[in-house]
Amino acid sequence: MTGKRKVRASEPTPSRPMTAVTPAVRRRHAAPLELARALAAAGAAEQLAGEARVAEERAQAAEADAALAQRLVPAPAREPVAEPEPDRRPLREKARAREGLAEVLLFTVGGEHFGIDLASVEEAIELSAVHHVPEMPSAMEGVITVRETLTSVYSPRLPLGVSHATGACALVFRRRRSRLALVIDDVEDARTLDLTHLREAPSVAAAGVVLGVVRLGDALCSLIDTDALLAACQATSLREST
């Protein structure tokens, strides 16, 4: 007999053990596919985010360019607005027409209120010592020194038809190369008068000197013609000296 082993019919034929396919093995085969899918999704998301950032940056750059261009565009030139010409008519003319505005200086003499063209008054001063001049007319109070210049002082009592002034102040006027002053009681204020409110002066008022009256609060104010008042003061002095 040979050394070979006989196989009995009852004995199973030896075979190689079968290896079971476990889930772990299946997961190892599926892992690369899932990873590839995840990487592809992440790449797509990153690409979309990048595109969104680029679009946002472009929009911001476009807005900045538009704002810069708007600043650089010159504004349309505005047509110059013509300013109204100042009313340079004499106060007497505006008062007669009862129209326009007048800048006046308010003052009092003998308890009465008056207004005179502000531009005609050089200055208002406290009346200093008045020096009498020999043989001067009664309407002339004397002379004072204003800015190192002898200035004649007159009383407006008769031209204005009021009682004697206290002589606390004086209004100084320049006429050509000389000055003259009028004695008054007090200076009140500078005001703008609407000449549409001007009314006719009473018949007792000095003709040609008072242009009209206007109510200021509870008092009536007489509007004075400067040239007429000064001429009347000097004319009164001349008449009294003759």
C-alpha positions as CSV (number, residue, x, y, z in Angstrom):
1,M,0.0,0.0,0.0
2,T,1.1,3.4,-0.8
3,G,1.3,6.1,1.8
4,K,-1.7,8.0,0.3
5,R,-4.5,8.5,2.5
6,K,-7.8,7.3,1.3
7,V,-10.7,9.6,1.5
8,R,-13.7,8.2,2.9
9,A,-17.0,8.9,1.3
10,S,-18.4,9.9,4.6
11,E,-15.7,12.6,5.1
12,P,-16.3,15.9,3.5
13,T,-13.9,17.1,0.9
14,P,-11.7,19.7,2.4
15,S,-12.1,23.1,1.0
16,R,-10.9,26.7,1.6
17,P,-12.8,28.5,4.2
18,M,-15.1,31.2,2.8
19,T,-14.4,34.8,4.0
20,A,-17.6,36.7,4.8
21,V,-17.9,40.2,3.3
22,T,-18.4,42.4,6.3
23,P,-19.9,46.0,6.3
24,A,-16.5,47.3,7.3
25,V,-15.1,46.1,4.0
26,R,-18.0,47.6,2.1
27,R,-17.4,51.0,3.9
28,R,-13.8,50.9,2.9
29,H,-14.8,50.5,-0.7
30,A,-17.5,53.3,-0.5
31,A,-15.3,55.8,1.4
32,P,-13.3,57.2,-1.6
33,L,-16.6,57.8,-3.5
34,E,-18.2,59.7,-0.6
35,L,-15.0,61.7,-0.1
36,A,-14.9,62.7,-3.7
37,R,-18.5,63.8,-3.6
38,A,-17.8,65.8,-0.4
39,L,-14.8,67.5,-1.9
40,A,-16.7,68.3,-5.1
41,A,-19.5,69.9,-3.0
42,A,-17.0,71.9,-0.9
43,G,-15.3,73.1,-4.1
44,A,-18.6,74.1,-5.7
45,A,-19.6,76.0,-2.5
46,E,-16.2,77.7,-2.3
47,Q,-16.5,78.7,-6.0
48,L,-20.0,80.1,-5.4
49,A,-18.7,82.1,-2.4
50,G,-15.8,83.4,-4.4
51,E,-18.1,84.4,-7.3
52,A,-20.4,86.2,-4.8
53,R,-17.4,88.0,-3.2
54,V,-16.2,89.1,-6.7
55,A,-19.7,90.3,-7.6
56,E,-20.0,92.3,-4.4
57,E,-16.5,93.8,-4.8
58,R,-17.4,94.8,-8.4
59,A,-20.7,96.4,-7.2
60,Q,-18.9,98.3,-4.5
61,A,-16.3,99.5,-7.0
62,A,-19.1,100.6,-9.4
63,E,-20.8,102.6,-6.6
64,A,-17.5,104.2,-5.7
65,D,-16.8,105.2,-9.3
66,A,-20.3,106.6,-9.7
67,A,-20.0,108.7,-6.5
68,L,-16.6,110.0,-7.7
69,A,-18.0,110.8,-11.1
70,Q,-20.9,112.7,-9.5
71,R,-18.5,114.7,-7.4
72,L,-16.3,115.5,-10.4
73,V,-19.2,116.6,-12.6
74,P,-19.5,120.4,-12.2
75,A,-22.7,121.7,-10.8
76,P,-24.9,123.5,-13.3
77,A,-24.2,127.2,-13.2
78,R,-26.9,129.2,-11.5
79,E,-28.2,132.2,-13.2
80,P,-27.3,135.3,-11.2
81,V,-30.3,136.8,-9.3
82,A,-30.5,140.5,-10.0
83,E,-30.6,142.3,-6.7
84,P,-33.1,145.2,-6.5
85,E,-31.5,148.6,-7.0
86,P,-31.5,150.6,-3.8
87,D,-34.0,153.4,-3.7
88,R,-31.8,156.5,-3.8
89,R,-34.6,159.0,-4.2
90,P,-34.5,161.9,-1.7
91,L,-36.6,161.5,1.4
92,R,-38.8,164.4,0.3
93,E,-39.7,162.7,-3.0
94,K,-40.4,159.3,-1.3
95,A,-42.5,161.0,1.4
96,R,-44.6,162.8,-1.2
97,A,-45.2,159.6,-3.1
98,R,-46.0,157.8,0.2
99,E,-43.9,154.8,-0.8
100,G,-40.6,153.1,0.0
101,L,-38.7,152.8,3.2
102,A,-36.7,155.5,5.1
103,E,-33.9,155.1,7.6
104,V,-34.5,157.9,10.1
105,L,-33.0,159.1,13.3
106,L,-35.6,159.8,16.0
107,F,-35.1,162.7,18.4
108,T,-37.1,164.9,20.7
109,V,-37.4,168.7,21.0
110,G,-39.7,170.4,23.5
111,G,-41.4,167.1,24.3
112,E,-42.3,166.4,20.6
113,H,-41.0,163.5,18.5
114,F,-39.3,164.0,15.2
115,G,-37.5,161.8,12.6
116,I,-34.8,163.0,10.2
117,D,-33.0,161.3,7.4
118,L,-30.3,159.2,9.0
119,A,-27.8,159.6,6.2
120,S,-27.9,163.4,6.5
121,V,-26.7,163.4,10.1
122,E,-23.0,163.3,10.5
123,E,-23.1,162.5,14.3
124,A,-25.1,163.1,17.4
125,I,-23.2,164.5,20.4
126,E,-23.7,165.6,23.9
127,L,-23.8,169.4,23.8
128,S,-20.6,170.8,25.3
129,A,-20.1,174.4,26.5
130,V,-21.5,176.8,23.9
131,H,-19.5,179.9,23.4
132,H,-21.6,183.0,22.6
133,V,-20.6,185.3,19.8
134,P,-21.1,189.0,20.0
135,E,-24.1,190.3,18.2
136,M,-25.2,186.9,17.1
137,P,-28.9,186.4,16.2
138,S,-31.2,184.9,18.8
139,A,-31.8,181.7,16.8
140,M,-28.1,181.1,17.0
141,E,-27.0,179.6,20.3
142,G,-23.3,180.2,19.7
143,V,-20.4,178.0,18.6
144,I,-18.8,174.8,19.7
145,T,-15.7,172.9,18.7
146,V,-16.4,169.6,16.8
147,R,-13.3,167.7,15.7
148,E,-11.1,170.8,16.2
149,T,-13.5,172.9,14.0
150,L,-15.7,175.8,15.1
151,T,-19.3,174.8,14.5
152,S,-22.3,177.1,14.6
153,V,-25.1,176.0,16.8
154,Y,-28.8,176.8,16.0
155,S,-32.1,176.3,17.8
156,P,-34.8,174.6,15.8
157,R,-37.5,175.9,18.1
158,L,-39.1,178.3,15.7
159,P,-38.9,176.2,12.5
160,L,-40.4,173.2,14.3
161,G,-42.9,175.3,16.3
162,V,-42.0,173.8,19.7
163,S,-41.1,175.2,23.1
164,H,-37.5,175.9,24.0
165,A,-35.2,172.9,23.9
166,T,-33.2,171.8,27.0
167,G,-30.0,171.8,24.9
168,A,-28.7,168.5,26.3
169,C,-27.7,167.1,22.9
170,A,-27.0,168.3,19.3
171,L,-27.2,166.9,15.8
172,V,-24.2,167.8,13.7
173,F,-24.6,168.2,9.9
174,R,-22.0,168.8,7.2
175,R,-22.8,171.4,4.6
176,R,-20.2,171.7,1.9
177,R,-16.9,172.5,3.8
178,S,-18.5,173.6,7.0
179,R,-20.5,172.0,9.8
180,L,-23.5,173.3,11.8
181,A,-25.4,171.8,14.7
182,L,-29.0,171.9,15.9
183,V,-29.9,171.8,19.6
184,I,-32.2,169.0,20.6
185,D,-33.4,167.4,23.9
186,D,-32.4,163.8,23.3
187,V,-31.7,161.2,20.7
188,E,-34.0,158.2,20.8
189,D,-33.1,155.6,18.2
190,A,-32.5,154.8,14.5
191,R,-35.6,153.3,12.8
192,T,-36.8,152.1,9.4
193,L,-40.1,153.8,8.5
194,D,-42.6,152.4,6.0
195,L,-43.6,155.6,4.2
196,T,-46.9,154.1,3.1
197,H,-48.0,154.8,6.7
198,L,-47.1,158.4,6.5
199,R,-50.0,160.8,6.9
200,E,-50.4,164.5,6.2
201,A,-48.9,166.9,8.7
202,P,-51.3,169.1,10.7
203,S,-51.9,172.5,9.3
204,V,-50.1,174.0,12.3
205,A,-46.9,172.3,11.4
206,A,-44.2,174.4,9.7
207,A,-44.8,174.4,5.9
208,G,-42.1,172.7,3.9
209,V,-40.2,171.5,7.0
210,V,-42.5,168.7,8.2
211,L,-43.1,166.1,5.4
212,G,-45.8,164.2,7.3
213,V,-46.5,162.3,10.5
214,V,-46.4,158.7,11.4
215,R,-47.6,156.9,14.6
216,L,-44.9,155.1,16.6
217,G,-46.6,153.4,19.5
218,D,-48.6,156.0,21.4
219,A,-46.8,159.0,20.0
220,L,-46.9,160.9,16.7
221,C,-43.6,161.4,15.0
222,S,-43.1,164.2,12.5
223,L,-40.8,163.4,9.6
224,I,-38.5,166.3,8.9
225,D,-36.9,167.5,5.6
226,T,-33.3,168.1,6.6
227,D,-32.4,170.7,4.0
228,A,-35.6,172.7,4.7
229,L,-35.0,172.6,8.5
230,L,-31.4,173.8,8.2
231,A,-32.3,176.5,5.7
232,A,-35.2,177.7,8.0
233,C,-32.9,177.9,11.0
234,Q,-30.3,180.0,9.1
235,A,-33.0,182.1,7.5
236,T,-34.5,182.9,10.9
237,S,-31.1,183.9,12.2
238,L,-30.6,186.2,9.2
239,R,-34.1,187.8,9.6
240,E,-33.5,188.4,13.3
241,S,-30.1,189.9,12.7
242,T,-31.4,192.6,10.3
